[in-house]
Amino acid sequence: MGRRLTEFLNSSSSGKFRLILVAAFAVVSLLFAAALLSPESPFFYLPLRIALSSRRPRIYDPTCDSRRDHHSYSATKYHRTPSPQPSPYLLAKLRDYEDLHRRCGPLSDPTLNPQEFRTDDCKFVVYAPSQGLGNRILGLSSTFLYALLTNRVLLVEFGPDMEDLFCEPFPNSTWYLPETFPFRFQKEEDQQKKEGKFSLLDSSAPALLQIFLQDKYNDYDKLFFRDENQGFVHRVPWLALVHDGYLIPCLFQMQSFRSELEKLFPDQETVFHHLAKYLLSPSNEAWEHITGFYKAYLAKAEERIGFQIRVFEPKKTTFPAVMKQIMSCTQKHRILPQSSEVPLRNGTSKSIFVASLSRKYYEEIDSMYGERSHGGIAVYQASHEGKQHFGDNSHNMKAWMDIYLLSMSDVLVTSSMSTFGYVAAGIAGVRPWIVMIPDPYHPRGADEPSCERAVNIEPCFHFPPWFAYPDQPGTVGPVARCEDVSWGLKIVGG
């Protein structure tokens, strides 16, 4: 050692200087790396921040082009406010979840089996959907948030009709329930066999618990939303939630989750937006359809208006009645000009994108505002399936394409009670105008407005348990009844 030190001291000054530079660079590099890996570092969550924002990502994932390119398809300069930014606490939670999913998910153990005892701390929640795509997206987002809150791994039981709609959301893992899984979940509950079904009232926890939270779920399953029962649910290694609703307003009502939710989402009116942006990126096939239509028809418009028209009882709700509501809303609030007004000034342009199962609404709007009759406005529709199809992958692909094209709008006009519209507005981060579509089962007064501006971008949970309503004794939390569904709940405030 002494000889090496003597040689160093006797060496040329330039050599010593180079050696000092190398040593200094090594020390600085180590300190910088340590800073990057610290959770307090602003760079620690950079990949997640990119996934949840409209900024260009720095790392290209060839299996998911939309995650790289979605920033290029944001709305125009007229109406869109900056995209809400996720909290540092949410980013940390998502990073921890990705580690958990990688450690416990199917790629770590392809033979996942609830009948086998596990010595690790891995617990699972399986999402089993049954209704349309809009409902499924809301149910999937709700189940993922429940997984975050309870440190469970989310797995999905998707059929062939859901193939290749979304990218895998979790790096170096999969969210699909293995095909070898020994249990398949019922999608419709047989009430006549209720006595044989395990319920939350039983005393001992099973290896697997299936809970139905659909629109007609009974008093036993509603106990899921009671704080005192979550301790029991926590002891169940495998939990399956069969539902298609936006459960999150009820999670905010539960004392056991509220504090954590407030830390995750300081702005409680952007919960779905952040969950959907992280979880639901269109697959490469879906993205090709979406961007192809966008570039061909919508890209050059200076303002994009999205119409989402859903009529649940077309045989009882007449076409003229629906069009009257739409035109009354859009003209009163200056979304569209009066048909008698002069064409738009030269140099300005609007595009109207119509998403509807029916072609009649597109044709009527095009006849009123299309380029042939009203210069500067162009009207487009990507698909018109006639009716909703279940178990059809092509139908779901077109629906996902419509939802995402709507989410690229500056202004959104959606339909009351439609989860399709909730999803589009939530992904867009745009407060929609909700047209009150005439409903033969829930008629509205003649003096009621044709539409209402949503108070925020949060979806509505259509079927909360009776004890979750804000007017019930002991009920607290940032929720209120929905604008378009008087018996539904949505998150407000915070």
Solvent accessible surface area in square Angstrom, and as a share of the most:
residue,aa,sasa,rsa
1,M,184,0.82
2,G,49,0.47
3,R,188,0.69
4,R,184,0.67
5,L,94,0.47
6,T,73,0.43
7,E,93,0.42
8,F,63,0.26
9,L,109,0.54
10,N,118,0.61
11,S,50,0.32
12,S,73,0.47
13,S,87,0.56
14,S,60,0.39
15,G,24,0.23
16,K,53,0.23
17,F,125,0.52
18,R,151,0.55
19,L,103,0.51
20,I,103,0.52
21,L,93,0.46
22,V,98,0.56
23,A,55,0.43
24,A,48,0.37
25,F,147,0.61
26,A,50,0.39
27,V,83,0.48
28,V,92,0.53
29,S,45,0.29
30,L,128,0.64
31,L,119,0.59
32,F,120,0.50
33,A,45,0.35
34,A,62,0.48
35,A,52,0.40
36,L,59,0.30
37,L,127,0.63
38,S,34,0.22
39,P,77,0.49
40,E,148,0.66
41,S,14,0.09
42,P,98,0.62
43,F,109,0.45
44,F,32,0.13
45,Y,18,0.07
46,L,43,0.22
47,P,77,0.48
48,L,13,0.06
49,R,58,0.21
50,I,17,0.09
51,A,20,0.15
52,L,0,0.00
53,S,1,0.01
54,S,48,0.31
55,R,135,0.49
56,R,158,0.58
57,P,21,0.13
58,R,189,0.69
59,I,137,0.69
60,Y,107,0.41
61,D,47,0.24
62,P,88,0.55
63,T,101,0.58
64,C,1,0.00
65,D,35,0.18
66,S,1,0.01
67,R,54,0.20
68,R,75,0.27
69,D,31,0.16
70,H,23,0.10
71,H,34,0.15
72,S,66,0.42
73,Y,26,0.10
74,S,55,0.35
75,A,16,0.12
76,T,27,0.16
77,K,171,0.73
78,Y,109,0.41
79,H,97,0.43
80,R,65,0.24
81,T,94,0.55
82,P,124,0.78
83,S,34,0.22
84,P,38,0.24
85,Q,89,0.40
86,P,5,0.03
87,S,16,0.10
88,P,86,0.54
89,Y,83,0.32
90,L,2,0.01
91,L,0,0.00
92,A,27,0.21
93,K,39,0.16
94,L,2,0.01
95,R,74,0.27
96,D,91,0.47
97,Y,8,0.03
98,E,20,0.09
99,D,68,0.35
100,L,25,0.13
101,H,0,0.00
102,R,90,0.33
103,R,126,0.46
104,C,0,0.00
105,G,0,0.00
106,P,8,0.05
107,L,115,0.57
108,S,58,0.38
109,D,43,0.22
110,P,89,0.56
111,T,90,0.52
112,L,3,0.02
113,N,37,0.19
114,P,13,0.08
115,Q,148,0.66
116,E,102,0.46
117,F,184,0.77
118,R,63,0.23
119,T,129,0.75
120,D,65,0.34
121,D,99,0.51
122,C,8,0.05
123,K,46,0.19
124,F,0,0.00
125,V,0,0.00
126,V,1,0.01
127,Y,0,0.00
128,A,0,0.00
129,P,4,0.03
130,S,27,0.17
131,Q,61,0.27
132,G,8,0.08
133,L,8,0.04
134,G,4,0.04
135,N,36,0.18
136,R,23,0.09
137,I,1,0.01
138,L,1,0.01
139,G,0,0.00
140,L,2,0.01
141,S,0,0.00
142,S,1,0.00
143,T,0,0.00
144,F,0,0.00
145,L,0,0.00
146,Y,5,0.02
147,A,0,0.00
148,L,3,0.02
149,L,22,0.11
150,T,18,0.11
151,N,98,0.50
152,R,1,0.00
153,V,0,0.00
154,L,0,0.00
155,L,0,0.00
156,V,1,0.01
157,E,22,0.10
158,F,32,0.13
159,G,31,0.30
160,P,103,0.65
161,D,14,0.07
162,M,3,0.01
163,E,105,0.47
164,D,69,0.36
165,L,1,0.00
166,F,14,0.06
167,C,8,0.05
168,E,64,0.29
169,P,8,0.05
170,F,3,0.01
171,P,58,0.36
172,N,121,0.62
173,S,12,0.08
174,T,22,0.13
175,W,1,0.00
176,Y,79,0.30
177,L,15,0.07
178,P,20,0.12
179,E,161,0.72
180,T,105,0.61
181,F,8,0.03
182,P,68,0.43
183,F,82,0.34
184,R,120,0.44
185,F,12,0.05
186,Q,98,0.44
187,K,66,0.28
188,E,129,0.58
189,E,35,0.16
190,D,55,0.29
191,Q,90,0.40
192,Q,172,0.76
193,K,138,0.58
194,K,29,0.12
195,E,180,0.81
196,G,77,0.74
197,K,47,0.20
198,F,63,0.26
199,S,13,0.09
200,L,13,0.06
201,L,116,0.58
202,D,60,0.31
203,S,107,0.69
204,S,76,0.49
205,A,38,0.29
206,P,36,0.22
207,A,48,0.37
208,L,35,0.17
209,L,3,0.02
210,Q,19,0.08
211,I,2,0.01
212,F,5,0.02
213,L,4,0.02
214,Q,22,0.10
215,D,61,0.32
216,K,170,0.72
217,Y,12,0.05
218,N,31,0.16
219,D,98,0.51
220,Y,92,0.35
221,D,5,0.03
222,K,40,0.17
223,L,40,0.20
224,F,1,0.00
225,F,11,0.04
226,R,78,0.29
227,D,51,0.26
228,E,132,0.59
229,N,22,0.11
230,Q,17,0.08
231,G,45,0.43
232,F,20,0.08
233,V,0,0.00
234,H,100,0.44
235,R,129,0.47
236,V,0,0.00
237,P,52,0.33
238,W,6,0.02
239,L,1,0.00
240,A,0,0.00
241,L,1,0.00
242,V,0,0.00
243,H,0,0.00
244,D,6,0.03
245,G,16,0.15
246,Y,1,0.00
247,L,4,0.02
248,I,0,0.00
249,P,0,0.00
250,C,1,0.01
251,L,2,0.01
252,F,0,0.00
253,Q,26,0.11
254,M,5,0.02
255,Q,121,0.54
256,S,67,0.43
257,F,15,0.06
258,R,31,0.11
259,S,73,0.47
260,E,37,0.17
261,L,0,0.00
262,E,75,0.34
263,K,100,0.42
264,L,1,0.00
265,F,3,0.01
266,P,83,0.52
267,D,74,0.38
268,Q,15,0.07
269,E,46,0.21
270,T,11,0.06
271,V,0,0.00
272,F,0,0.00
273,H,3,0.01
274,H,8,0.03
275,L,3,0.01
276,A,1,0.01
277,K,38,0.16
278,Y,11,0.04
279,L,0,0.00
280,L,6,0.03
281,S,11,0.07
282,P,0,0.00
283,S,4,0.03
284,N,55,0.28
285,E,79,0.35
286,A,1,0.00
287,W,13,0.04
288,E,125,0.56
289,H,82,0.37
290,I,0,0.00
291,T,14,0.08
292,G,41,0.39
293,F,25,0.10
294,Y,16,0.06
295,K,129,0.55
296,A,70,0.54
297,Y,106,0.40
298,L,3,0.01
299,A,43,0.33
300,K,191,0.81
301,A,13,0.10
302,E,61,0.27
303,E,16,0.07
304,R,10,0.04
305,I,1,0.01
306,G,0,0.00
307,F,1,0.00
308,Q,5,0.02
309,I,8,0.04
310,R,52,0.19
311,V,19,0.11
312,F,98,0.41
313,E,56,0.25
314,P,96,0.60
315,K,199,0.85
316,K,120,0.51
317,T,10,0.06
318,T,80,0.46
319,F,50,0.21
320,P,94,0.59
321,A,35,0.27
322,V,0,0.00
323,M,14,0.06
324,K,150,0.64
325,Q,38,0.17
326,I,2,0.01
327,M,23,0.10
328,S,51,0.33
329,C,0,0.00
330,T,0,0.00
331,Q,28,0.13
332,K,139,0.59
333,H,62,0.28
334,R,161,0.59
335,I,14,0.07
336,L,2,0.01
337,P,15,0.09
338,Q,72,0.32
339,S,65,0.42
340,S,105,0.68
341,E,59,0.26
342,V,120,0.69
343,P,77,0.48
344,L,44,0.22
345,R,192,0.70
346,N,154,0.79
347,G,72,0.69
348,T,44,0.26
349,S,38,0.24
350,K,40,0.17
351,S,3,0.02
352,I,0,0.00
353,F,4,0.02
354,V,0,0.00
355,A,4,0.03
356,S,13,0.08
357,L,42,0.21
358,S,29,0.18
359,R,99,0.36
360,K,108,0.46
361,Y,13,0.05
362,Y,35,0.13
363,E,87,0.39
364,E,63,0.28
365,I,0,0.00
366,D,22,0.11
367,S,70,0.45
368,M,49,0.22
369,Y,0,0.00
370,G,1,0.01
371,E,117,0.52
372,R,212,0.77
373,S,67,0.43
374,H,6,0.03
375,G,33,0.32
376,G,27,0.26
377,I,0,0.00
378,A,12,0.09
379,V,9,0.05
380,Y,50,0.19
381,Q,24,0.11
382,A,31,0.24
383,S,17,0.11
384,H,85,0.38
385,E,48,0.22
386,G,56,0.54
387,K,135,0.57
388,Q,58,0.26
389,H,63,0.28
390,F,131,0.54
391,G,60,0.58
392,D,48,0.25
393,N,51,0.26
394,S,64,0.41
395,H,12,0.05
396,N,10,0.05
397,M,15,0.07
398,K,75,0.32
399,A,14,0.11
400,W,0,0.00
401,M,29,0.13
402,D,10,0.05
403,I,0,0.00
404,Y,19,0.07
405,L,2,0.01
406,L,0,0.00
407,S,8,0.05
408,M,5,0.02
409,S,2,0.01
410,D,3,0.02
411,V,17,0.10
412,L,0,0.00
413,V,3,0.02
414,T,6,0.03
415,S,2,0.02
416,S,11,0.07
417,M,52,0.23
418,S,2,0.01
419,T,17,0.10
420,F,42,0.17
421,G,1,0.01
422,Y,22,0.08
423,V,0,0.00
424,A,0,0.00
425,A,2,0.02
426,G,0,0.00
427,I,9,0.05
428,A,6,0.05
429,G,19,0.19
430,V,15,0.09
431,R,99,0.36
432,P,9,0.05
433,W,41,0.14
434,I,7,0.04
435,V,2,0.01
436,M,3,0.01
437,I,15,0.08
438,P,45,0.29
439,D,37,0.19
440,P,60,0.37
441,Y,127,0.48
442,H,90,0.40
443,P,110,0.69
444,R,93,0.34
445,G,37,0.36
446,A,118,0.91
447,D,135,0.70
448,E,75,0.34
449,P,65,0.41
450,S,14,0.09
451,C,5,0.03
452,E,58,0.26
453,R,92,0.34
454,A,2,0.02
455,V,81,0.46
456,N,7,0.03
457,I,17,0.09
458,E,7,0.03
459,P,1,0.00
460,C,5,0.03
461,F,4,0.02
462,H,22,0.10
463,F,87,0.36
464,P,12,0.07
465,P,0,0.00
466,W,144,0.51
467,F,29,0.12
468,A,4,0.03
469,Y,30,0.11
470,P,57,0.36
471,D,98,0.51
472,Q,57,0.26
473,P,129,0.81
474,G,80,0.77
475,T,29,0.17
476,V,85,0.49
477,G,32,0.31
478,P,29,0.18
479,V,13,0.07
480,A,33,0.26
481,R,108,0.40
482,C,9,0.05
483,E,34,0.15
484,D,17,0.09
485,V,1,0.00
486,S,75,0.48
487,W,70,0.24
488,G,0,0.00
489,L,0,0.00
490,K,6,0.03
491,I,0,0.00
492,V,40,0.23
493,G,34,0.32
494,G,81,0.78
